[in-house]
Amino acid sequence: MIERSEVMGQPEPALADHPSASDPTTAPGPTVDPVGQPAPAESPVPGQAVPVGVADELPVNGYPGGVDTVSNAGATPGDLQPYAELGLRDDEYDRIRQILGRRPTQSELAMYSIMWSEHCSYKSSKVHLRQFSEKAPPSDRMLAGIGENAGVIQISEQLAVTFKVESHNHPSFVEPHQGAATGVGGIVRDILAMGARPVAVMDPLRFGAADHPDTARVLPGVVAGIGTYGNSLGLPNIGGEVVFDSCYQGNPLVNALCLGVLPVQRLQNKAAAGAGNVVVLLGAKTGRDGIGGVSVLASATFDDGSEQRRPSVQVGDPFMEKLLIEACLELYDAGLVVGIQDLGGAGLTCALTETAAAAGTGMRVWLERVPLREASMQPHEILASESQERMLLIVSPEKLDAVLRIAEKWGVPASAIGEVTPATPAADGTTAEPGRLLVTWQGHTVVDVPPGSLVDDGPVYARPMREPADLILLQADRAETLPRPATAEALRETLLRMIASPNLCDKTWVTEQYDRYVLGNTVLAQPEDAGIIRIDEQSGLGVAISVDGNGRYTRLDPYNGAKLALAEAYRNVAVTGAKPVAVTDCLNFGSPEDPGVMWQFAEAVRGLADGCAELGIPVTGGNVSFYNQTGAAAIHPTPVVGVLGVLDDVAQRVPMGFARTTGNDHDLIFLLGETRLELSGSEWAWVTHQHLGGVPPRVDLAAERTLAELIAEAARVGHLRSAHDLSDGGLAQALVESSLRHGVGARIALPEGFTAGSMPFVFLFSESAGRAMVAVPRGHEKAFTALCAERGVPWTLIGVTDTAGNELEIRDQFTIGLSELRTVHGATLPSLFGDGAGAPLADAAPSGFETGDAAVAPTATEQDGTPPAATPTGTDQRAAADQGGSDQSGADQDGAAPTGSDQATSASAAGADEPAGSSTGPATAAGPATTRADDTTTTAADTAAGTDAAPIDGASVATGPGQDQDAARTGDGERPTA
């Protein structure tokens, strides 16, 4: 499998002896090419004029009958070329001819069409993306940022993490399984290229209407592809989104995120530095799959005429990828790699040009050395192929043998395909110009280009922008004017309808096809607000990560819609107790040639850049995906934002589910933040009225930052048993999800101002931002509310948890049993897509089974009435070679406790999801007193006495400072003292 000393079955000279056409000192006379045959005389010196009139001397039949060479291109300047079919404009093609001083060869034309495509060059977005750097807040954590394969954030003196989200939208529509699978493989290699071991993946997914026939084709294939590839790699899938909207019909969004960890000193770069260093292609053989993917498939819209020109989708092999990962990590640790780049979109073309351009060097490549799956492939096909599971390495000559031995050890094909050449001496002899990329095929030069012209010198457009003509009317059509429920019966029916809607229903049908706990370091995973991975076993250091987006909000207001996506991802990380520190993004939009779409994009980027500056966290990198539309119908503008947070000790993380308490103890439920009449763009408006209009909820990032700091501090000192952010579906959705997580009921009273008419509905279903629901153990409420007052965060005591009640009660409105909630919440996706993939979330696992490495056996209280979750499908697939035996150290499925050191961060016996330091023992006979708005007090004994003695009495609900009387309608109730 190692291809170094033999090419095409014939001996080759030692690499150092290979003649380099860029070496002006080469002795005169016939040179010898890599296959032992005399090289044609027309092979040019890079940068020098190409001889004219020698095309007839070629040992091939010329172009188009044979291989198009550089000399042939110089001799036939008038040949017509299919540049338009490859996505190039007239002026772009003219610019290429100007750069080269001739027409491009067939291979060069393919390379330019790929590298100057929207997908690779960012030619329409560059002028706007600069804001991420220009407005970036200072960060002493960021080791690598925009422009690298992935952002790298230092989380301790020794360790760093790298993360990035990218899109694989169009391939996943054409071939859902392979499109989604190779999307996972591609983002994993981006992380690997930074020197990191991939440790987790996430997948934000968006599909057309849930009941549309094509969604039934696309969704199962996408989910199976993600599960098959990720499970086979042995990577836990810890979070994501599943969203349905008719705007994505015919153009689903399949975004993939990967998280990796590395020692700080192992950080890699892509520069092909060092003249004479060897270029090594490592990984799978090259085939015809994916040719033209980025220029034809990812950089154009779907229309009636596009079917016949769609290229084949890449085909993934996760087991080869697993071997590739282990081989690369061993190469890194041995110090054998000078530079490295993954081969994904644009394949070998991108890897060769980016590595050379990054160092300002040139490169000499013998293309026939590339291992092929199909022997008939032509040079332009080899350069454009997007075959998966490949990496390009830059290696010093003396270390080449060691590199090949490690590749052979892991069973990964490796070939020395070229060498780095020096920068080109300038005519004046004082400075050096960047080197050139010279590619030969069977001794004939097919490419001679400056690498920087493909990577850095592509077109940049300031495209026309115009606010969509319908936006003013759309914003004037407010959802707040729509009829809304005003009776208890209507409110109950609304809640059941909402939790059964496709966007709010249980997603276990999807998530149970993913392995969430493999490797044994998963602390929290979906359906939690954020996924948490333990990074350091000894200290408990971990990271939390969440991805979020809302296309409806961004359609109504791109600037604030992007801010809201950032705020939700930020809040999701914050409610776990982690400190948000960095951002990645995947910006999914329609055609940049549409001025309305371009305006939406510019506004969203501005909002995201301003938002990150306000929150003090930088954008580390990401992806732009344009042309997400079918014909003239664009998707809603959908910026997907990922936020990474750091948790000093994962034992202090805060889960979202109400915890089972012992005896008659109850937790107090507080609502943090202000609730306003904000229904425009909401899930309720769409589900009930198919309405999209108005302006999205107000976003206050300063308040978001304060809320995050409050929750982190409260978690650190043990004031929180659970926390859940409020977003889609409002408080009602949060109550249902927190109750069903561990089968714990709740009794809720409506605050003053939300008891009459339709105001109970507003309290339950408003989607006001900047809010969270927390459960505080008895005895901690005074200290917690004092902390809220100190931080200036409004709070409202709205109820108590009820372990024994098995129901959700909204006082004076309705009561619904948890069993009914489970049935309604869990039935939607199985009814749409079949019921064989997973059990509903309703049968949630006991809390002791929800945390991979921190899992402990559930207590008798936890086991009572809460059946274990179904075994995830696909979890028996494991990596072919997992170095260190990690498959044996972690939980492979819900309920399988890890062994050995993976129990190091186990929580107390009261439940693995319980934050360290929280009150877990039974209350005293009387219990601590709680001050209420009516100046009366209640105790744990009152709570145990029954519903009527709960620490709330209808309209009298304690509230915190800072509540706006008109907006929050909760009054200024007396604040308990610490």
SVG drawing of the C-alpha trace seen along z (x, -y; Angstrom):
<svg xmlns="http://www.w3.org/2000/svg" viewBox="-62 -49 87 53">
<polyline fill="none" stroke="black" stroke-width="0.4" points="0.0,0.0 3.0,-2.3 4.0,-3.8 7.4,-5.4 9.9,-3.5 7.6,-2.3 5.2,-4.2 3.2,-2.5 5.1,0.7 8.5,-0.9 11.4,-1.9 11.8,-5.6 14.9,-7.5 15.3,-8.6 13.1,-11.6 16.1,-13.8 17.4,-12.9 14.2,-13.8 14.9,-16.6 13.0,-19.7 12.0,-21.9 12.3,-24.8 16.0,-24.2 17.9,-26.3 21.1,-24.5 19.9,-21.2 22.5,-19.8 21.7,-20.2 20.5,-17.2 17.5,-14.9 16.1,-14.7 14.5,-11.6 10.8,-11.7 9.4,-9.7 8.6,-6.7 12.1,-6.4 11.3,-7.8 12.8,-10.9 10.9,-14.0 9.5,-16.0 11.6,-19.0 8.7,-21.3 8.5,-20.9 8.9,-24.5 10.8,-26.3 8.2,-27.8 7.7,-31.5 9.5,-31.4 7.8,-31.7 6.3,-28.6 7.8,-27.5 5.4,-27.7 5.0,-25.4 5.9,-22.1 2.4,-20.7 2.9,-18.3 5.9,-16.8 3.8,-15.6 3.7,-11.8 0.0,-12.1 -2.6,-13.0 -3.0,-16.6 -6.1,-18.2 -9.0,-17.4 -8.1,-13.9 -5.4,-13.4 -4.0,-15.4 -4.0,-19.2 -0.4,-20.4 0.9,-23.8 2.8,-24.0 -0.4,-23.0 -2.3,-25.7 0.3,-28.2 0.2,-27.1 -3.7,-27.1 -4.8,-30.3 -8.1,-30.4 -9.4,-27.0 -12.9,-27.3 -13.2,-26.2 -16.2,-25.3 -15.5,-27.8 -19.2,-29.0 -20.3,-25.4 -17.8,-25.2 -19.2,-28.3 -16.7,-31.0 -17.9,-34.3 -16.5,-35.9 -14.4,-38.5 -13.1,-35.8 -11.9,-33.7 -10.3,-36.7 -8.5,-37.3 -7.2,-33.8 -5.7,-34.2 -4.1,-37.5 -2.5,-35.8 -1.1,-32.9 -0.3,-34.9 -2.2,-32.2 -5.3,-30.1 -5.4,-27.7 -5.0,-24.0 -7.9,-21.7 -6.5,-20.9 -5.8,-24.5 -9.3,-25.5 -10.7,-22.9 -8.5,-24.2 -9.5,-27.8 -13.1,-27.0 -12.9,-25.2 -10.8,-27.6 -12.6,-30.7 -16.0,-29.2 -18.2,-30.8 -17.7,-27.8 -13.9,-28.1 -13.1,-31.8 -15.8,-33.5 -15.9,-36.0 -19.3,-37.4 -18.9,-37.3 -15.3,-38.4 -16.1,-42.1 -18.6,-41.5 -16.7,-38.7 -13.9,-41.1 -16.0,-42.5 -15.4,-39.4 -11.7,-40.3 -12.2,-44.1 -14.7,-44.0 -13.2,-41.0 -12.8,-41.5 -9.4,-40.7 -8.9,-37.1 -5.8,-35.6 -7.3,-32.1 -7.3,-32.0 -4.3,-30.2 -5.7,-29.9 -8.6,-31.7 -10.2,-32.8 -8.3,-31.5 -7.2,-28.3 -8.9,-24.9 -10.6,-25.4 -10.4,-27.8 -8.2,-26.7 -8.9,-27.9 -6.6,-27.3 -8.5,-26.1 -5.6,-25.4 -1.8,-25.7 -1.4,-22.4 -4.6,-21.8 -6.5,-23.4 -9.7,-22.6 -10.6,-23.2 -14.1,-23.4 -15.8,-24.4 -19.2,-24.0 -19.6,-23.6 -22.3,-22.7 -22.9,-19.8 -26.3,-21.0 -26.6,-20.3 -24.9,-16.8 -27.3,-15.8 -30.3,-16.6 -28.9,-14.7 -27.8,-11.6 -28.9,-12.0 -26.9,-9.2 -23.6,-9.8 -24.0,-13.5 -24.5,-13.7 -21.9,-11.0 -19.2,-12.7 -20.2,-16.0 -19.2,-14.5 -16.0,-13.0 -15.0,-16.4 -15.4,-18.4 -13.6,-15.7 -10.6,-16.0 -10.6,-19.8 -10.2,-19.2 -7.6,-16.6 -5.5,-18.9 -5.1,-21.3 -3.3,-18.5 -6.3,-17.5 -8.0,-14.2 -11.7,-14.6 -13.8,-13.9 -17.4,-14.8 -19.7,-15.9 -23.0,-17.8 -25.4,-18.2 -27.8,-21.1 -30.3,-19.9 -33.2,-21.6 -35.7,-20.0 -38.8,-20.9 -42.3,-20.3 -42.4,-17.3 -45.3,-15.7 -43.9,-16.3 -43.1,-13.1 -39.6,-14.3 -38.8,-14.9 -39.5,-11.2 -36.8,-10.5 -34.2,-13.0 -34.5,-12.9 -34.0,-9.2 -31.1,-9.1 -29.4,-12.1 -29.8,-10.8 -28.6,-7.3 -25.6,-8.8 -24.6,-10.9 -25.2,-8.0 -23.3,-5.4 -20.2,-7.6 -20.0,-9.1 -20.8,-5.8 -18.2,-4.0 -15.6,-6.6 -16.4,-6.1 -17.4,-9.8 -20.2,-10.8 -22.9,-13.0 -23.7,-15.3 -26.2,-17.8 -27.7,-19.7 -31.0,-20.7 -33.8,-19.2 -36.0,-21.9 -38.8,-21.6 -39.9,-24.5 -41.4,-24.5 -38.7,-27.1 -36.2,-24.2 -38.2,-22.0 -35.8,-21.0 -32.8,-22.5 -32.3,-20.9 -29.5,-22.3 -27.1,-19.7 -24.5,-21.4 -21.9,-19.4 -19.7,-20.5 -16.7,-18.7 -14.9,-19.3 -11.2,-18.2 -8.7,-18.3 -4.9,-18.7 -1.9,-19.5 -1.0,-23.2 2.5,-22.3 0.9,-19.9 -0.8,-22.6 -0.2,-22.1 -0.2,-24.4 -0.8,-24.0 2.2,-25.8 4.4,-23.9 7.6,-25.4 11.1,-24.2 12.3,-23.8 13.2,-20.2 10.6,-18.8 8.5,-16.0 4.8,-16.2 3.0,-13.0 -0.6,-12.0 -2.0,-9.9 -5.2,-8.1 -7.8,-6.5 -7.3,-6.1 -8.6,-8.8 -11.7,-8.1 -14.2,-10.0 -16.7,-10.7 -17.4,-14.3 -15.7,-15.8 -17.0,-19.4 -18.8,-19.3 -17.8,-22.8 -18.0,-24.5 -21.2,-22.9 -23.1,-21.5 -22.2,-23.9 -22.0,-27.1 -25.2,-27.1 -28.9,-26.9 -31.1,-23.9 -33.3,-24.4 -35.0,-22.5 -31.9,-22.3 -29.4,-21.3 -30.3,-17.6 -28.1,-16.5 -25.0,-18.4 -25.0,-17.4 -21.8,-15.6 -21.6,-12.4 -21.6,-12.8 -18.6,-11.8 -18.6,-8.3 -17.3,-7.9 -15.4,-5.1 -15.5,-5.8 -13.2,-2.9 -10.5,-4.3 -11.0,-7.7 -10.5,-6.1 -7.2,-4.6 -6.3,-8.0 -6.9,-9.7 -4.7,-7.4 -1.9,-7.5 -1.9,-11.3 -1.9,-11.6 1.0,-9.2 2.8,-11.3 2.2,-14.5 3.4,-13.0 6.6,-11.8 7.3,-15.2 7.3,-14.0 5.0,-16.6 6.1,-20.0 2.7,-21.0 -0.7,-19.3 -3.9,-19.9 -7.0,-17.8 -8.5,-17.0 -12.2,-17.8 -14.0,-20.3 -11.7,-20.9 -9.6,-17.9 -6.0,-17.8 -6.3,-21.2 -7.2,-23.0 -4.6,-21.1 -1.7,-21.7 -2.4,-25.4 -3.3,-26.3 -0.2,-24.7 2.1,-26.3 0.5,-29.7 0.6,-29.7 4.4,-29.4 5.0,-31.4 6.8,-28.4 6.3,-26.4 5.6,-22.8 6.6,-20.1 4.0,-17.3 4.1,-14.1 0.4,-13.3 0.8,-9.7 2.0,-8.9 -1.5,-9.5 -3.0,-6.1 -6.2,-5.7 -9.3,-3.7 -9.9,-4.0 -6.9,-3.8 -8.5,-5.7 -8.8,-8.9 -7.4,-12.0 -5.2,-14.7 -8.1,-17.2 -10.2,-14.5 -7.5,-13.6 -7.0,-17.2 -10.7,-17.9 -11.7,-14.6 -13.3,-15.0 -12.7,-11.4 -12.8,-11.3 -10.4,-10.2 -7.3,-11.9 -4.7,-14.2 -1.7,-16.0 1.5,-16.1 4.7,-18.1 7.6,-16.0 11.3,-16.6 13.2,-14.0 15.1,-12.4 11.8,-11.6 10.0,-10.2 10.8,-6.6 9.5,-7.0 6.3,-8.5 5.8,-5.6 6.4,-3.1 3.7,-4.6 1.3,-4.7 2.0,-1.1 1.5,-0.2 -2.0,-1.6 -2.8,-0.2 -3.2,-3.6 -2.0,-4.1 0.8,-6.7 2.6,-8.1 5.3,-10.7 3.8,-12.6 6.0,-15.7 8.4,-18.1 8.4,-21.7 10.3,-24.1 11.8,-27.5 10.4,-30.9 11.2,-32.2 14.1,-34.6 13.1,-38.1 14.6,-39.6 16.5,-42.3 18.0,-39.6 17.0,-41.4 13.7,-39.9 11.9,-36.6 8.5,-36.1 6.2,-33.3 7.0,-30.0 4.9,-28.2 2.9,-25.0 4.1,-22.7 2.2,-19.5 3.2,-16.8 1.4,-13.8 3.5,-11.0 6.2,-13.5 4.0,-16.2 3.4,-19.5 -0.4,-20.0 -0.3,-22.7 2.1,-25.7 0.5,-28.4 1.3,-30.7 -0.5,-29.0 -1.5,-32.4 -3.5,-33.2 -5.9,-30.4 -6.0,-30.9 -5.6,-34.6 -6.1,-36.5 -9.5,-35.3 -12.4,-37.7 -13.9,-39.7 -17.4,-41.2 -19.2,-43.9 -22.5,-42.7 -25.6,-44.9 -27.8,-44.9 -31.4,-45.9 -33.8,-45.4 -36.5,-42.9 -39.5,-44.8 -41.9,-42.8 -40.0,-43.4 -41.9,-46.5 -45.3,-44.8 -44.0,-41.6 -42.9,-43.4 -46.2,-45.3 -48.2,-42.1 -47.6,-41.4 -48.4,-38.0 -49.4,-39.8 -52.7,-40.7 -53.7,-37.1 -56.4,-35.4 -55.0,-33.5 -56.4,-31.2 -58.2,-32.8 -59.8,-29.8 -58.2,-27.1 -59.5,-24.4 -58.1,-26.2 -54.8,-26.7 -54.5,-23.0 -55.3,-22.1 -52.7,-24.6 -50.0,-23.1 -50.6,-19.6 -50.7,-20.7 -47.5,-22.7 -45.5,-19.9 -46.6,-17.5 -45.6,-19.9 -42.6,-18.8 -40.2,-21.5 -41.1,-21.1 -41.7,-17.3 -39.4,-14.8 -36.4,-14.1 -35.5,-10.7 -36.3,-9.1 -33.3,-10.9 -30.9,-11.0 -31.2,-7.4 -29.6,-6.6 -26.4,-8.3 -24.0,-7.0 -23.9,-9.8 -21.6,-8.2 -18.9,-6.4 -15.3,-7.3 -16.7,-7.7 -16.3,-11.5 -19.8,-12.6 -21.2,-14.5 -24.3,-15.9 -25.8,-15.2 -29.0,-15.9 -31.7,-16.7 -29.8,-18.9 -29.4,-22.6 -25.7,-22.0 -23.4,-19.0 -20.6,-18.7 -17.4,-16.7 -14.8,-16.1 -11.4,-17.1 -9.1,-16.4 -9.9,-13.3 -7.8,-14.4 -9.0,-18.0 -12.5,-17.5 -11.9,-20.3 -14.5,-20.2 -16.2,-22.2 -19.8,-22.8 -21.0,-23.5 -24.3,-24.4 -25.5,-25.3 -28.6,-27.3 -30.3,-29.3 -33.8,-30.6 -34.6,-31.3 -37.9,-32.9 -36.4,-35.5 -33.7,-36.3 -36.2,-36.6 -38.1,-39.2 -35.0,-41.1 -31.6,-39.8 -29.5,-42.0 -31.3,-41.1 -32.2,-37.6 -28.4,-36.8 -28.0,-38.3 -30.8,-36.2 -29.2,-33.0 -26.0,-34.0 -27.8,-34.8 -29.6,-31.5 -26.4,-29.5 -24.7,-31.6 -27.5,-31.1 -27.6,-27.3 -24.0,-27.0 -24.4,-29.4 -27.3,-27.4 -25.0,-24.4 -22.7,-26.6 -20.0,-27.0 -18.3,-30.2 -18.8,-31.0 -15.5,-31.9 -15.6,-31.5 -17.9,-31.3 -18.1,-29.4 -20.8,-30.0 -22.3,-28.4 -24.1,-31.1 -26.8,-29.5 -28.3,-31.9 -29.8,-31.9 -28.2,-33.2 -25.7,-36.1 -26.7,-37.3 -30.1,-38.3 -29.7,-41.8 -32.3,-40.9 -30.4,-37.9 -27.2,-39.8 -28.7,-42.5 -29.9,-39.8 -26.4,-38.3 -24.7,-41.7 -27.1,-42.5 -26.8,-39.1 -23.0,-39.3 -23.1,-42.8 -25.4,-41.6 -23.3,-38.6 -20.0,-40.7 -21.6,-43.3 -23.1,-40.7 -19.8,-38.9 -18.2,-42.3 -20.9,-43.0 -20.5,-39.5 -16.7,-39.7 -16.2,-36.4 -14.5,-36.1 -15.6,-34.3 -12.8,-31.7 -14.0,-30.6 -16.8,-29.0 -18.4,-28.6 -20.6,-30.4 -23.1,-28.4 -24.8,-30.4 -27.2,-29.3 -29.5,-27.5 -32.6,-27.9 -34.6,-26.1 -35.2,-28.2 -36.1,-31.7 -37.3,-30.6 -34.5,-31.1 -34.5,-29.6 -35.0,-31.8 -31.7,-33.4 -30.3,-30.9 -27.1,-31.8 -26.3,-28.8 -24.1,-29.8 -22.0,-27.5 -20.8,-28.7 -18.1,-27.0 -17.8,-27.4 -15.3,-26.2 -16.3,-24.4 -13.6,-24.1 -15.1,-21.0 -17.7,-19.0 -19.0,-17.7 -20.5,-21.2 -22.4,-21.2 -26.1,-21.9 -28.6,-19.7 -31.9,-20.8 -34.2,-18.2 -36.0,-18.6 -34.2,-16.3 -35.8,-13.6 -35.6,-14.6 -35.8,-12.4 -38.7,-12.2 -41.0,-15.2 -38.3,-17.6 -39.2,-19.9 -37.1,-22.3 -38.3,-25.8 -38.7,-26.9 -37.6,-30.4 -38.1,-32.2 -35.1,-34.5 -35.5,-37.5 -38.5,-39.5 -41.5,-38.1 -43.1,-40.4 -45.9,-40.1 -43.6,-38.8 -45.2,-36.3 -44.0,-37.4 -41.9,-34.8 -42.8,-32.4 -43.4,-28.7 -47.0,-29.2 -47.8,-31.7 -46.5,-29.3 -48.1,-26.1 -51.5,-27.6 -51.9,-30.2 -49.2,-29.5 -48.2,-33.1 -44.8,-34.7 -44.7,-38.5 -43.9,-41.2 -40.5,-41.8 -38.7,-39.1 -38.2,-39.4 -36.0,-42.1 -32.4,-41.1 -30.4,-42.5 -26.9,-41.0 -25.7,-42.9 -28.6,-41.1 -27.6,-37.8 -24.0,-38.3 -25.2,-39.1 -27.5,-36.1 -24.7,-33.9 -22.5,-35.2 -25.2,-34.7 -25.9,-31.1 -22.1,-30.3 -21.7,-31.7 -24.9,-30.0 -23.8,-26.7 -20.3,-27.1 -21.7,-27.5 -24.4,-24.8 -27.5,-27.0 -28.9,-25.2 -30.3,-21.7 -31.3,-22.3 -31.5,-25.1 -33.2,-25.3 -33.1,-28.2 -36.4,-29.6 -36.6,-29.9 -38.9,-28.2 -42.2,-27.4 -41.5,-29.6 -42.0,-28.6 -44.5,-25.9 -42.0,-24.0 -39.3,-24.3 -41.6,-23.0 -42.6,-20.0 -39.0,-19.1 -37.7,-19.6 -40.5,-17.5 -40.2,-14.6 -36.4,-14.5 -36.6,-12.4 -40.3,-12.0 -40.7,-14.8 -43.8,-16.9 -44.2,-20.5 -46.9,-22.8 -46.9,-26.3 -48.8,-29.5 -49.2,-32.4 -47.7,-35.7 -49.7,-38.8 -50.5,-40.4 -50.6,-37.1 -53.9,-35.7 -56.7,-37.3 -57.9,-36.9 -55.2,-35.6 -52.3,-36.6 -51.8,-33.1 -51.1,-32.1 -48.6,-35.0 -46.8,-33.8 -46.6,-30.3 -45.8,-30.8 -44.1,-34.2 -40.6,-33.8 -39.0,-36.7 -35.2,-36.3 -32.8,-36.5 -34.7,-34.1 -34.0,-30.9 -35.9,-28.6 -33.9,-27.3 -34.7,-24.8 -33.2,-25.8 -32.9,-23.4 -34.7,-24.2 -32.5,-26.2 -30.7,-27.9 -33.5,-30.3 -32.5,-33.3 -28.9,-33.2 -29.9,-32.6 -32.3,-35.6 -29.7,-37.8 -27.3,-36.8 -29.9,-37.7 -30.3,-41.1 -26.6,-41.7 -26.4,-41.0 -29.5,-42.9 -31.3,-39.9 -35.1,-39.9 -36.5,-36.8 -39.9,-35.3 -40.7,-32.4 -43.3,-30.5 -43.6,-27.0 -42.2,-23.8 -41.1,-20.5 -43.3,-17.5 -41.6,-14.1 -44.6,-12.2 -47.3,-14.1 -46.5,-12.8 -48.3,-15.7 -47.8,-19.3 -50.2,-21.7 -50.8,-25.3 -52.7,-26.6 -56.3,-27.6 -55.8,-26.6 -55.2,-22.9 -53.4,-19.8 -51.9,-17.2 -50.4,-13.9 -46.8,-13.2 -47.9,-10.0 -50.1,-12.0 -47.4,-14.5 -45.0,-11.6 -47.4,-10.1 -48.2,-13.3 -44.6,-14.6 -43.1,-11.4 -45.5,-10.2 -44.9,-12.7 -41.6,-11.6 -42.4,-7.9 -45.7,-8.5 -44.1,-10.4 -41.0,-8.3 -41.6,-4.9 -41.2,-3.8 -38.2,-1.6 -35.4,-4.0 -35.8,-4.8 -38.0,-5.0 -39.6,-8.4 -38.0,-10.8 -41.0,-10.3 -39.4,-7.1 -36.4,-9.1 -33.5,-7.3 -33.0,-7.8 -30.7,-10.7 -27.8,-8.3 -27.8,-7.1 -27.6,-10.5 -23.9,-11.3 -21.5,-8.9 -18.4,-9.2 -20.2,-10.5 -22.8,-7.8 -23.6,-6.0 -26.3,-3.5 -29.6,-5.3 -31.0,-5.4 -34.2,-3.6 -36.0,-6.9 -34.7,-7.5 -35.7,-4.0 -39.3,-4.4 -41.6,-5.0 -38.9,-5.9 -38.2,-3.2 -34.8,-3.2 -34.3,-4.6 -34.2,-2.3 -30.8,-1.2 -29.6,-3.5 -29.3,-1.9 -26.0,-1.6 -24.0,-1.7 -22.4,1.6 -20.4,0.1 -17.0,-0.8 -13.8,-2.1 -11.5,0.5 -8.6,-0.6 -9.2,-2.8 -5.9,-3.5 -5.9,-3.2 -8.9,-1.0 -11.4,-3.8 -14.3,-1.7 -14.0,0.3 -13.7,-2.7 -16.9,-4.5 -20.6,-3.9 -21.7,-2.7 -25.4,-3.2 -27.7,-4.7 -27.5,-2.8 -24.1,-1.3 -21.9,-2.7 -18.2,-3.4 -15.5,-1.6 -12.3,-2.5 -11.1,-6.0 -14.1,-7.2 -16.0,-7.3 -13.6,-9.9 -16.1,-12.7 -19.1,-10.8 -21.6,-12.9 -23.1,-12.1 -25.2,-9.1 -28.3,-11.3 -28.0,-11.3 -25.3,-11.9 -27.0,-15.0 -26.9,-16.7 -24.5,-19.7 -21.8,-19.4 -22.5,-21.2 -26.3,-21.2 -28.5,-20.3 -29.5,-16.6 -30.5,-15.5 -34.1,-15.5 -35.4,-18.7 -35.7,-19.2 -39.1,-18.8 -40.0,-22.4 -37.6,-23.3 -36.2,-26.7 -38.7,-29.6 -39.4,-31.2 -40.5,-34.8 -43.5,-35.3 -44.9,-38.4 -47.7,-38.4 -45.2,-38.5 -46.2,-35.0 -43.9,-32.1 -44.0,-28.5 -41.9,-25.5 -41.0,-22.1 -43.8,-20.7 -46.3,-23.0 -45.1,-21.7 -45.5,-18.1 -49.0,-18.7 -50.3,-18.9 -51.0,-21.1 -53.0,-23.7 -50.1,-24.3 -47.4,-24.7 -45.1,-27.7 -47.3,-29.7 -50.9,-30.6 -52.3,-31.5 -51.6,-35.1 -49.2,-35.8 -45.8,-34.9 -42.5,-36.3 -40.6,-38.3 -37.2,-39.8 -35.9,-43.3 -35.8,-45.1 -39.1,-43.7 -40.8,-46.2 -44.4,-46.4 -45.9,-46.8 -43.6,-44.3 -43.2,-41.6 -46.5,-42.2 -45.1,-40.5 -45.0,-43.3 -42.2,-44.2 -42.7,-41.5 -40.7,-41.6 -37.2,-40.2 -35.9,-37.7 -32.6,-38.6 -29.6,-36.4"/>
</svg>
